[in-house]
Amino acid sequence: MNIEAAKQINLVDFLRQLNIPTAKIKGNDYWYKSPLREERTASFKVDNRKNLWYDFGTGEGGSIIDFGMRYYSCNISEVLEILDSKVISFRPQIRQKQKPVEAIQAVYKIMKIGSIKSASLLAYIRSRGIEIAVAQSYCKEISVQNQKTLKTFEAIGFPNINGGWELKTPHFKSCIAPKDVSLFDEQKNTLAIVEGFFDFLSAKQHHEHLLSQATNWLVLNSVSMLEKAKPHILQNKKIYLLLDNDKAGKNCTIKLQDYCIHNNIQVENLASTYGQCKDINEWLVKEEISAEQKTKYYIKPKSKNKRLHPFCLYK
């Protein structure tokens, strides 16, 4: 099978054959929970008319060839062999003239960037256990316009090293391309790696509970950015891994550990620190809830001989 023949395979049919369920359908747009990573809300879209996919969580997209290389972690030749060996029948895709993938990806446009002032975003930051001062130090409020609907909304923006932004609201997660890692150079020879920017904010807020010393920080912004982290790893003597405790995070941790060992770089996995939680932010929120419960209102005894009610709490 050659590339042109492979691109005639209907991507929606292909995902169905892989037992990847459709989350919702809007016209020609088929939405899925990304098969390339773990997520709770469907942000992987297939345009069935153009036969192209786009993952809003990572900023990646393209044809069935691009998907195959990411899904099977292989090169073009291997993808063609896999597609050719499938003992299933695919419906040929009737193709219309396509726009370049880069043009299709420009869904959101930045209208304004400033300090975080939106009451809903500030409340959301607090609900994630993050102090406003910490969030203001690393994040911005971005006014974003959806280029399809022309509707504008505000989101928390977190910058990466290549001029792109991670976007987050209580009910929305996406990015402004180009997708890349975020790096914070503290002029140290160690590097701590986290997965998302709320994990980074949580770690900075409670640094002393995770690391005994100052360090450089790298935020992957997605486990799919693993390869882009490698050049930064090579510039440090020791790596601290603080990735998620889900399947994707653990797989990424193993790959980074192997890479460090192969390059004679010290590596330490600190995920056990928050081993009962999915990630650092969930751990932070639970720690703060626990602390609040311990400092609730309590009744002090009036005298040493006064018997205290068994349900009263001490500070």
Salt bridges, closest charged atoms under 4 A:
ASP13 OD1 - ARG16 NH1 2.68
ASP13 OD2 - ARG91 NE 3.47
GLU39 OE1 - ARG37 NH2 3.13
ASP47 OD2 - LYS50 NZ 3.41
ASP55 OD1 - ARG37 NH2 2.63
GLU60 OE2 - ARG70 NE 3.05
GLU166 OE2 - LYS179 NZ 2.81
ASP180 OD2 - LYS228 NZ 3.92
GLU186 OE2 - LYS204 NZ 3.66
GLU208 OE2 - HIS209 NE2 3.51
GLU227 OE2 - LYS230 NZ 2.99
ASP244 OD2 - LYS278 NZ 3.03
ASP246 OD2 - LYS278 NZ 3.74
GLU268 OE1 - LYS238 NZ 3.13
ASP279 OD2 - LYS278 NZ 3.71
GLU282 OE2 - LYS286 NZ 3.60
GLU288 OE2 - HIS206 NE2 3.95
